Amino acid sequence: MQEEHITSVPVEKEYDESQIQVLEGLEAVRKRPGMYIGSTTSRGLHHLVYEIVDNSIDEALAGFCTDIVVEIEEDNSITVTDNGRGIPTGIHPKMGIPAVEVVFTQLHAGGKFGGGVYKVSGGLHGVGASVVNALSEFLEVTIKNGEHIFEQKYQRGKSMGPLRQIGETSETGTRVHFKPDAEIFEDLVYDYDVLRRRLREQAFLNAGISITLIDNRSTAPEDNRSVTLKYDGGIKEFVEYLNRNKEPLHPEVIYVNAVRETCEAEVAMQYNDGYNEMIISFANNINTTEGGTHETGFKSALTKVINDYAKKTGMLKEGDPNLKGEDTREGLSCVISVKVTEAQFEGQTKTKLGNSEMRAVVEKMVTEKLGEFFDENPATAKIVVDKAMTASRAREAAKRARESTRRKSALESSSLPGKLADCSDRDNTYTEIYIVEGDSAGGSAKQGRDRRFQAILPLWGKMLNVEKARIDKIYGNDKLTPVITALGAGIGDDFDLSRLRYGKVVIMADADVDGAHIRTLLLTFFFRYMRPLIEDGHVYIAQPPLFKVSRGKVEKYAYSDDELKELLAEFGDGKAPTVQRYKGLGEMNPEQLWETTMNPETRIMLRVDLEDAQQADETFTILMGDKVEPRRRFIEERAASVINLDI
């Protein structure tokens, strides 16, 4: 490991008014883009599209837009067209320039603050259009107001000329064409599937609105260039979509809604035979990934309604403990959507709703209307209560197993797994644990590692598929218990990231089908029962080389087929080099394993990130769930591009 040396940095002795920098117009956005769109990675690139589409969605919420078209152009620029009213083109009374120019060049400018134009809006802060403009190499806006067609062009946030009238029309709407700036973004290539997922979400949340995504790039496959998303059933169809690869326990999606003076709320829910909950919440069409008051109100009401019904019907006997919230949500797929006039979000990224009144609205709605639904549909109600009671019994069994494991560990001389070769240091800011497939590879890793900061835990055989098992089956499992014990942070609701013993958890498996299966099993386990481990960036996948190329005393390694071709070309003429294809980690001696896969100076590792929890949940369900057909389709669709066969 390299030591870090801190050196002094010279600073100016004088600190006066001349050193205070003032950023004018949209300079602040270009200076600190992450403050406005989260990051300048692919995530931020796609966020630009969402900001413009959100403006069109706001027109739809106001009742003036029915069709939105998003096009990915050949040069990875984006065109968004809607049939709303069109952005106003008259002169702004305070700014003295056309209103559309104000919208695209001034932060916190728009029709979303006074309450008269948009009753509800996702673009709360009024920065969307101007931020997209600031971070684009160019942006062109075309407006139809029912009489005239107007156009204005910008470069990197600055107007390139006045708003021009370019034609006559009886239509209305806005067209925005922009290209993200290469000076800002690390990646300029749009992902069709990422955009489709987001636009599908918006179509579900806004029943009856048509959103079309078109890929005009020549690289787009012929059969996957255009999709129109329109769902008259709204979030009820959203829940059906979430459960499409699962087995619903009752045919109908339960739906309740309520409207108040300043807000409205709707909830759609359906139970499946799985063991994981999927609650997706939105406020003004913004995905509140961190939840908020609307989620809290729903969870509280759901637990109360199910307990009340169970007691009223005698399914819970007098003296029986109440069902806990986690019991009532096992196997639940649910979408919560609220619209509120004065939404209070945490920051521009809007990941958590803070409006206190929304808890009361959602809680009252679910308590009253779900209770009525259960009374009118006793067969469905019984299925739901039975599911929750089974989950409760499994939770109690897991508690007993957990306590038994803790008592056993306390009696042993060491609570750490016997096969764990621990590291000597205890500072988890840089310690690592390698979870290694097989005793042979584990032995090489133990000999090759730096024992100061690298721990090795060998695994043998296939572990439990947690997608098909409740938490009570995990405790005592001879493959998973060593992992839980070694990491030291617990699982499920008991997981505590502060107790994690290693800063990096590295999965090291063979580059074959079995190795891929083991990686998927471990990732499924981490996602389902240790999700903060992934969310906080602690999980990595080691990348051992696929080939060793040698001639004489010269040895080099290739991590892909393309790298192998480059290496063979490097060796040039003369005696042909020897190429060894590694079938497993056990074929490498300790020195080779250290040099290629474990040495921080030379290794390659992939960090596992969680960008889309809904998509991740769906993928794990497909890959590890009971249904075969979705898994077969998933594999076939990706096989051509990711599988290389040695023949």
C-alpha positions in Angstrom: 0.0 0.0 0.0 1.2 3.5 -0.8 1.5 6.0 2.0 -0.2 9.3 1.6 1.9 12.4 2.2 0.3 15.8 3.1 2.2 18.7 1.8 1.6 22.4 2.5 -0.1 24.5 -0.2 0.8 28.1 -0.5 -2.1 30.6 0.0 -2.5 34.2 -0.6 -1.9 36.3 2.5 -4.3 39.0 1.4 -8.0 38.3 1.5 -10.2 41.2 0.4 -13.2 42.2 -1.6 -11.4 41.6 -4.9 -11.2 37.8 -4.2 -15.0 37.4 -3.9 -16.2 35.8 -7.1 -19.7 36.5 -8.4 -21.1 34.0 -10.9 -23.6 35.7 -13.3 -26.5 34.1 -15.1 -26.0 30.4 -15.7 -22.3 30.4 -14.9 -23.0 28.8 -11.5 -24.7 25.8 -13.2 -21.7 25.2 -15.4 -19.3 25.7 -12.5 -21.1 23.3 -10.2 -23.4 21.1 -12.4 -23.6 18.4 -9.7 -25.6 20.7 -7.5 -28.4 20.8 -10.1 -28.4 17.4 -11.8 -26.7 15.2 -9.3 -23.6 14.3 -11.3 -22.0 14.6 -14.7 -22.0 10.9 -15.3 -24.5 9.0 -17.4 -27.1 9.6 -14.7 -26.8 13.3 -15.0 -26.9 13.1 -18.8 -30.2 11.3 -18.7 -31.5 13.7 -16.1 -31.4 16.5 -18.7 -34.1 14.7 -20.6 -36.2 14.2 -17.5 -36.2 17.9 -16.8 -37.6 18.8 -20.2 -40.1 16.0 -20.2 -41.2 17.0 -16.7 -42.2 20.4 -18.1 -44.4 18.7 -20.7 -45.8 16.5 -17.9 -46.7 19.6 -15.9 -48.7 20.8 -18.9 -50.5 17.5 -19.0 -51.3 17.7 -15.3 -52.8 21.1 -15.9 -55.0 19.5 -18.6 -53.4 21.0 -21.7 -51.2 18.2 -23.1 -52.0 14.7 -24.3 -49.0 13.7 -26.4 -45.3 13.9 -25.7 -42.6 12.6 -28.2 -39.0 12.1 -27.1 -36.4 11.4 -29.9 -32.8 10.4 -29.6 -31.1 11.9 -32.7 -28.1 10.4 -34.6 -25.6 12.7 -32.8 -27.1 11.8 -29.4 -28.9 15.1 -29.2 -32.5 15.0 -27.8 -35.7 16.4 -29.2 -38.8 16.7 -26.9 -42.1 17.7 -28.5 -45.4 18.2 -26.8 -48.9 19.5 -27.8 -49.3 21.8 -24.7 -50.1 25.5 -24.8 -46.5 26.5 -25.7 -44.2 28.5 -23.5 -45.3 32.2 -23.5 -43.5 34.4 -26.0 -44.6 37.9 -24.9 -42.3 40.4 -23.3 -41.8 39.7 -19.5 -42.9 42.8 -17.6 -39.9 42.8 -15.2 -37.1 41.4 -17.4 -37.9 43.2 -20.7 -37.2 40.1 -22.8 -39.5 37.4 -24.1 -40.9 35.1 -21.4 -39.4 32.0 -23.1 -36.0 33.6 -22.9 -36.5 34.2 -19.2 -37.4 30.5 -18.8 -34.3 29.3 -20.5 -31.7 31.7 -19.2 -32.8 32.6 -15.6 -32.6 30.3 -12.7 -35.8 30.0 -10.6 -38.0 31.4 -13.3 -41.1 29.7 -14.5 -44.9 29.3 -14.1 -44.7 27.1 -11.0 -44.4 29.6 -8.2 -47.5 31.6 -8.1 -50.0 28.7 -8.1 -52.1 30.2 -10.8 -50.6 28.4 -13.8 -49.8 25.0 -12.4 -51.8 23.6 -9.4 -49.2 20.9 -9.0 -45.7 20.6 -10.6 -42.7 18.3 -10.4 -40.4 21.2 -11.4 -40.7 22.8 -8.1 -37.6 25.0 -8.2 -38.1 26.4 -11.7 -34.5 25.6 -12.7 -35.1 22.6 -15.2 -35.1 24.4 -18.5 -32.4 26.8 -17.7 -30.1 24.1 -16.3 -30.5 22.0 -19.4 -29.7 25.1 -21.5 -26.7 25.9 -19.4 -25.3 22.3 -19.8 -25.9 22.0 -23.5 -23.6 22.7 -26.4 -26.7 24.1 -28.1 -30.4 24.3 -27.5 -33.2 25.3 -29.9 -36.7 26.0 -28.7 -39.7 26.1 -31.2 -43.1 27.3 -29.9 -46.5 27.1 -31.5 -49.2 29.3 -29.8 -52.1 28.6 -32.1 -51.3 31.5 -34.3 -47.6 31.8 -34.9 -44.5 29.7 -34.7 -41.5 31.2 -32.8 -37.9 30.0 -32.6 -34.9 30.9 -30.5 -31.4 29.4 -30.3 -28.8 29.2 -27.5 -25.2 28.1 -27.0 -24.0 27.0 -23.6 -26.9 28.9 -22.0 -26.5 32.1 -23.8 -29.0 33.4 -26.4 -27.6 33.6 -30.0 -30.2 36.1 -31.1 -33.7 37.4 -30.5 -36.8 35.3 -30.5 -37.9 35.1 -34.2 -41.4 34.5 -35.7 -40.8 31.9 -38.4 -44.3 30.9 -39.5 -48.1 30.6 -39.0 -50.0 27.7 -37.4 -53.3 26.7 -35.8 -51.5 24.2 -33.5 -50.0 24.6 -30.1 -47.0 23.1 -28.4 -43.3 23.3 -27.6 -40.3 21.6 -29.2 -37.0 21.6 -27.4 -33.9 20.2 -29.2 -30.6 20.1 -27.3 -27.2 18.5 -27.3 -25.4 17.9 -23.9 -22.1 19.6 -23.7 -18.9 17.5 -24.0 -17.1 20.0 -21.8 -19.5 19.0 -18.9 -20.4 15.3 -19.3 -18.1 12.3 -19.1 -20.5 10.2 -21.3 -22.5 11.6 -24.2 -24.3 8.4 -25.3 -28.0 8.0 -24.4 -29.3 4.6 -23.2 -32.6 3.8 -24.9 -33.6 1.3 -22.1 -32.9 3.8 -19.3 -35.1 6.5 -21.0 -37.8 4.0 -21.7 -38.0 2.9 -18.1 -38.4 6.5 -16.9 -40.9 7.4 -19.6 -42.9 4.3 -18.9 -43.1 5.4 -15.3 -44.4 8.8 -16.2 -47.0 7.2 -18.5 -48.2 5.0 -15.6 -48.4 8.0 -13.3 -50.4 10.1 -15.7 -53.3 7.9 -16.9 -54.2 8.5 -20.5 -51.2 10.5 -21.6 -49.3 9.2 -24.6 -45.5 9.3 -24.4 -43.5 8.1 -27.5 -39.8 7.3 -27.4 -38.0 7.1 -30.8 -34.4 6.1 -31.4 -33.2 7.7 -34.7 -29.6 6.5 -34.4 -28.4 4.2 -37.1 -27.0 1.8 -34.4 -30.5 1.2 -33.0 -31.9 -2.3 -33.7 -34.7 -2.3 -36.3 -37.3 -4.0 -34.0 -36.5 -1.7 -31.0 -36.5 1.9 -32.4 -39.9 3.2 -31.2 -42.3 2.6 -28.4 -45.5 4.4 -27.4 -46.5 4.2 -23.8 -50.1 4.9 -22.8 -51.8 3.4 -19.8 -55.5 4.3 -19.2 -55.4 2.3 -15.9 -52.7 4.5 -14.4 -51.0 3.1 -11.3 -53.2 0.0 -11.2 -51.5 -1.0 -14.4 -48.1 0.0 -12.9 -48.6 -2.6 -10.1 -49.6 -5.2 -12.6 -46.4 -4.4 -14.5 -44.3 -4.7 -11.3 -45.9 -8.2 -10.6 -45.7 -9.5 -14.2 -42.8 -11.8 -13.3 -44.3 -12.8 -10.0 -47.3 -14.8 -8.9 -50.1 -12.6 -7.6 -52.0 -14.0 -4.6 -55.2 -12.2 -5.6 -56.3 -11.3 -9.1 -57.5 -7.7 -8.6 -55.2 -4.8 -7.8 -56.5 -2.9 -4.8 -56.9 0.8 -5.5 -57.9 3.7 -3.3 -57.8 7.4 -3.8 -58.8 10.7 -2.1 -58.9 14.3 -3.2 -58.5 17.3 -0.9 -58.4 21.0 -1.6 -54.7 21.3 -2.0 -53.7 17.7 -2.7 -54.8 14.3 -3.9 -53.5 10.8 -3.2 -53.8 7.4 -4.8 -52.5 4.0 -3.8 -52.5 0.7 -5.8 -51.3 -2.5 -4.3 -51.2 -6.3 -4.8 -49.6 -9.1 -2.9 -47.5 -11.8 -4.6 -46.1 -15.1 -3.3 -42.6 -13.7 -2.8 -41.0 -12.5 0.4 -39.8 -9.0 -0.5 -41.7 -5.7 -0.5 -41.6 -3.2 -3.3 -43.1 0.1 -2.4 -42.5 2.9 -5.0 -43.7 6.4 -4.1 -44.1 9.6 -6.0 -44.9 13.2 -5.3 -45.9 15.3 -8.2 -44.6 12.5 -10.5 -41.1 12.7 -8.9 -39.9 9.4 -7.6 -39.3 9.9 -3.8 -36.7 7.1 -3.5 -36.1 8.0 0.2 -39.8 7.9 1.0 -41.3 10.6 3.1 -44.6 11.5 4.8 -46.8 9.8 2.2 -45.0 6.5 2.7 -45.0 6.8 6.5 -48.8 7.4 6.4 -49.4 4.4 4.1 -47.3 2.0 6.2 -48.9 3.0 9.4 -52.5 2.7 8.0 -51.8 -0.7 6.3 -50.5 -2.2 9.6 -53.5 -0.9 11.5 -56.1 -2.1 9.0 -54.7 -5.6 8.7 -54.4 -6.0 12.5 -58.0 -4.6 13.0 -59.4 -7.0 10.4 -57.5 -10.0 11.8 -58.8 -9.3 15.3 -62.4 -8.6 14.1 -62.6 -11.9 12.2 -60.9 -13.9 14.9 -57.8 -14.7 12.8 -55.8 -13.1 15.6 -56.9 -14.4 18.9 -57.2 -12.4 22.1 -53.8 -12.1 23.6 -51.9 -12.8 20.4 -49.3 -10.1 19.6 -50.1 -7.7 16.8 -48.6 -8.2 13.4 -45.7 -5.9 12.8 -45.3 -3.6 9.8 -42.7 -5.8 8.1 -45.2 -8.8 8.4 -48.0 -6.9 6.6 -45.7 -5.8 3.8 -44.1 -9.1 2.9 -44.7 -9.9 -0.8 -46.4 -6.5 -1.4 -46.0 -4.5 -4.6 -47.4 -1.0 -4.1 -47.3 2.4 -5.9 -48.1 5.5 -3.9 -48.7 8.7 -5.9 -49.6 12.1 -4.4 -50.1 15.5 -6.0 -49.7 18.5 -3.7 -49.8 22.2 -4.6 -46.9 23.3 -2.3 -44.6 20.3 -2.4 -41.7 20.3 0.1 -38.8 18.2 -1.1 -35.3 17.8 0.2 -33.1 19.5 -2.3 -33.3 19.7 -6.1 -32.9 15.9 -6.4 -36.3 15.6 -4.6 -35.8 12.2 -3.1 -37.9 12.7 0.1 -41.3 14.4 0.6 -41.6 16.5 3.7 -45.2 17.8 3.7 -46.6 16.8 7.1 -50.2 17.1 5.9 -49.6 14.3 3.4 -49.1 11.7 6.2 -52.6 12.5 7.6 -54.2 12.5 4.1 -52.7 9.1 3.1 -53.2 7.5 6.5 -56.9 8.5 6.7 -57.5 7.4 3.1 -56.0 4.0 3.5 -57.5 3.4 6.9 -61.0 4.1 5.7 -61.0 2.8 2.1 -58.8 -0.2 2.6 -60.9 -1.2 5.6 -64.1 -0.9 3.4 -62.4 -3.0 0.7 -61.6 -5.8 3.1 -65.2 -5.8 4.4 -66.5 -6.0 0.9 -63.9 -8.6 -0.3 -63.4 -11.0 2.6 -61.7 -13.7 0.4 -58.9 -11.2 -0.6 -58.7 -9.9 2.9 -58.2 -13.5 4.3 -55.4 -14.1 1.7 -53.6 -10.9 2.8 -54.0 -11.6 6.6 -52.8 -15.2 6.1 -49.7 -14.0 4.2 -48.9 -11.5 7.1 -49.4 -14.2 9.8 -47.2 -16.6 8.0 -44.5 -13.9 7.7 -45.0 -13.2 11.4 -44.3 -16.8 12.3 -41.2 -16.9 10.1 -40.0 -13.7 11.7 -40.3 -15.2 15.2 -38.5 -18.4 13.9 -35.7 -16.2 12.6 -35.5 -14.4 15.9 -35.1 -17.6 17.7 -32.5 -18.8 15.2 -30.6 -15.5 15.5 -30.6 -15.7 19.3 -29.5 -19.3 19.2 -26.6 -18.4 16.8 -25.5 -15.5 19.1 -25.6 -17.8 22.2 -23.5 -20.4 20.4 -21.0 -17.8 19.2 -20.6 -16.5 22.8 -19.7 -20.0 24.0 -17.1 -20.5 21.3 -13.5 -19.4 21.6 -13.9 -17.2 18.6 -17.1 -16.0 17.0 -15.5 -15.6 13.5 -15.9 -18.4 10.9 -13.2 -21.1 11.1 -12.2 -20.8 7.4 -11.8 -17.0 7.6 -8.2 -15.8 7.3 -8.6 -12.4 8.9 -6.4 -9.4 8.4 -4.3 -7.8 11.2 -5.6 -4.2 10.8 -9.0 -3.2 12.1 -9.6 0.1 10.4 -12.5 -0.6 8.0 -11.7 2.5 5.9 -9.2 0.4 4.0 -9.6 -3.3 5.1 -11.0 -5.7 2.5 -12.5 -9.2 2.6 -12.4 -11.4 -0.5 -15.2 -13.9 -0.6 -13.5 -16.6 -2.8 -15.1 -19.4 -4.7 -13.5 -22.8 -3.8 -10.9 -24.0 -1.3 -8.2 -24.1 -3.9 -8.5 -20.5 -5.0 -9.0 -19.6 -1.3 -5.7 -21.2 -0.5 -3.9 -19.3 -3.2 -5.5 -16.0 -2.1 -4.5 -16.6 1.5 -0.9 -17.1 0.4 -0.8 -14.2 -2.1 -2.7 -11.5 -0.1 -1.3 -8.7 2.0 -2.4 -10.0 5.4 -2.3 -6.5 6.9 -5.5 -5.3 5.3 -6.8 -8.3 3.2 -9.0 -11.0 4.7 -10.0 -14.2 2.8 -13.2 -16.2 3.2 -13.4 -19.3 1.0 -16.8 -20.6 0.0 -17.5 -24.1 -1.2 -20.5 -25.3 -3.2 -23.7 -23.3 -4.1 -25.3 -21.2 -1.4 -29.0 -20.7 -0.6 -31.0 -18.8 -3.2 -32.6 -16.2 -0.9 -35.1 -15.1 -3.5 -37.0 -18.3 -2.8 -36.5 -18.4 1.0 -37.6 -16.4 4.0 -35.1 -14.9 6.5 -35.6 -17.8 9.0 -34.0 -20.1 6.5 -30.9 -18.0 6.3 -29.8 -18.3 9.9 -27.9 -21.5 10.3 -27.3 -21.9 6.6 -23.8 -23.3 6.4 -23.0 -21.2 3.3 -24.4 -17.8 4.3 -23.8 -17.8 8.1 -20.0 -17.5 7.6 -20.5 -14.4 5.4 -22.9 -12.8 7.9 -20.6 -13.5 10.8 -17.4 -12.3 9.0 -19.0 -9.0 7.9 -20.3 -8.5 11.4 -23.2 -6.1 10.5 -26.2 -8.4 10.8 -28.9 -8.8 8.2 -32.4 -7.5 7.4 -33.8 -5.0 9.9 -30.9 -5.8 12.2 -28.3 -4.7 9.6 -26.1 -1.9 11.0 -23.5 -0.5 8.6 -21.5 1.0 11.4 -20.6 -2.5 12.6 -19.2 -3.5 9.2 -15.7 -5.0 9.7 -14.3 -4.4 6.2 -14.6 -1.4 3.9 -14.5 -3.4 0.7 -16.4 -6.7 0.3 -15.0 -8.3 -2.9 -16.6 -11.2 -4.6 -13.9 -13.3 -6.4 -15.3 -16.1 -8.5 -14.2 -18.0 -11.6 -14.9 -16.5 -15.0 -17.3 -19.3 -16.0 -21.0 -20.1 -15.7 -20.7 -21.4 -12.2 -18.7 -18.4 -11.1 -21.4 -16.1 -12.6 -24.1 -18.1 -10.7 -22.2 -17.7 -7.4 -21.8 -13.9 -8.0 -25.5 -13.6 -8.7 -26.4 -15.6 -5.6 -24.2 -13.4 -3.4 -25.5 -10.2 -5.0 -29.1 -11.3 -4.5 -28.3 -11.9 -0.8 -26.7 -8.5 -0.4 -29.5 -6.7 -2.2 -32.3 -8.4 -0.3 -30.8 -8.5 3.2 -27.8 -6.1 3.3 -28.9 -3.4 0.8 -27.0 -0.5 2.5 -23.8 -2.5 1.8 -24.5 -1.9 -2.0 -26.0 1.6 -1.6 -23.0 2.8 0.3 -20.5 1.4 -2.3 -18.9 -1.4 -0.3 -19.4 -4.3 -2.7 -16.9 -5.0 -5.5 -16.4 -7.8 -8.1 -12.8 -8.9 -8.7 -11.7 -9.1 -12.3 -9.2 -11.9 -12.7 -7.5 -12.2 -16.1 -8.9 -14.5 -18.7 -5.6 -15.2 -20.5 -1.9 -15.4 -19.8 0.3 -14.7 -22.8 3.9 -15.7 -22.5 7.1 -16.1 -24.6 10.3 -16.9 -22.9 10.4 -15.0 -19.6 7.9 -12.4 -20.7 4.4 -12.9 -19.2 1.4 -10.6 -19.8 -2.2 -10.9 -18.9 -5.4 -10.1 -20.9 -8.8 -9.4 -19.2 -10.9 -9.7 -22.4 -10.8 -11.1 -26.0 -10.0 -7.6 -27.3 -7.0 -7.2 -24.9 -5.8 -10.7 -26.0 -5.7 -9.5 -29.6 -3.8 -6.4 -28.7 -1.2 -8.5 -26.7 -0.7 -10.9 -29.5 -0.1 -8.0 -31.9 2.4 -6.6 -29.4 4.5 -9.8 -29.5 4.7 -9.3 -33.2 6.7 -11.6 -35.5 8.9 -14.5 -34.3 8.0 -17.5 -32.3 4.3 -17.6 -31.5 3.6 -16.9 -27.8 1.9 -19.4 -25.5 -1.7 -18.5 -24.7 -3.2 -20.0 -21.5 -7.0 -19.6 -21.0 -7.7 -19.5 -17.3 -10.7 -21.8 -16.5 -10.6 -21.0 -12.8 -8.9 -19.0 -10.1 -7.2 -22.2 -8.8 -5.0 -22.3 -11.9 -3.1 -19.3 -10.7 -0.4 -19.5 -8.1 -0.4 -17.1 -5.2 2.0 -14.6 -6.9 0.0 -14.5 -10.1 -3.3 -14.0 -8.2 -1.7 -11.2 -6.2 -0.2 -9.5 -9.2 -3.3 -9.7 -11.4 -6.3 -9.6 -9.1 -5.5 -8.5 -5.5 -2.7 -5.9 -5.7 -4.3 -2.4 -5.4 -1.6 -1.0 -7.7 -2.4 -3.3 -10.6 -5.8 -4.9 -10.1 -9.1 -4.1 -11.8 -12.3 -4.2 -9.7 -15.9 -3.4 -10.5 -17.9 -1.5 -7.9 -21.5 -2.6 -7.6 -23.8 0.5 -7.6 -27.5 0.7 -7.2 -28.9 3.3 -9.5 -32.5 1.9 -10.0 -33.8 -0.2 -7.1 -37.0 -1.0 -9.1 -35.0 -2.3 -12.0 -32.6 -4.2 -9.7 -35.6 -5.8 -7.9 -37.1 -6.9 -11.3 -33.7 -8.3 -12.5 -33.2 -10.4 -9.3 -36.8 -11.7 -9.6 -36.3 -12.7 -13.2 -32.9 -14.4 -12.6 -33.5 -16.0 -9.3 -37.3 -16.4 -9.0 -39.6 -19.3 -9.8 -40.8 -18.3 -13.3 -38.7 -19.9 -16.1 -40.0 -18.1 -19.2 -39.0 -14.5 -18.1 -35.5 -15.9 -17.3 -35.2 -17.6 -20.6 -36.3 -14.5 -22.5 -33.9 -12.3 -20.4 -30.9 -14.6 -21.3 -31.8 -14.9 -25.0 -32.1 -11.1 -25.4 -28.6 -10.6 -24.0 -26.8 -13.7 -25.1 -25.6 -12.5 -28.5 -23.8 -9.5 -27.0 -22.3 -10.9 -23.8 -21.5 -14.5 -24.3 -18.2 -15.7 -25.8 -17.8 -19.4 -26.3 -14.5 -21.2 -26.5 -14.7 -23.7 -29.3 
